[in-house]
Amino acid sequence: MSTKSNPLQNGWTLIAHTSYQIYANKHSYILIDDESDVVLRFAVQENEIEIFSSNWNLNYKVNLGFKTIKVMNSPEE
C-alpha cells in the first residue's frame, strides 16, 4: 500500500493511502475515498484529536507522541 503524509494544523500529520483526498476547514478535516465516501471526519488541536465519525470498517492508529494519525485501510478493502 502506497501512502502519503499530509500535514495538518498544530504539527499533526495524517498518513493515508495516496488515493484518499483530504479537505480542511480550520482545524476540522474530512478524508474521502475514491468513491466520494467520507472515510473519517475529525478535528485536531494542539494536544488532542477528536474523531466525529468514521467509516464502519476503518482501521486507524493515533500516535500522540508524534502527532500522527495513520489510516491502515486501502481503498479496495
C-alpha angles and dihedrals in degrees: 000000000000114000137192129209114229118195114226134187122292094022096299122141130203116207115195144141113298093242093061117097124213126207125190139202110181104300096346125091142183126202115209128194128219091272091057092251118143106246098179136004116193148140132220131208129178096282105010146051127210120203110205097179142338139191110274094247099039116137113196140155128213119204108194093186094058094029093234134143113198121193107207098190125097116216090246092062 
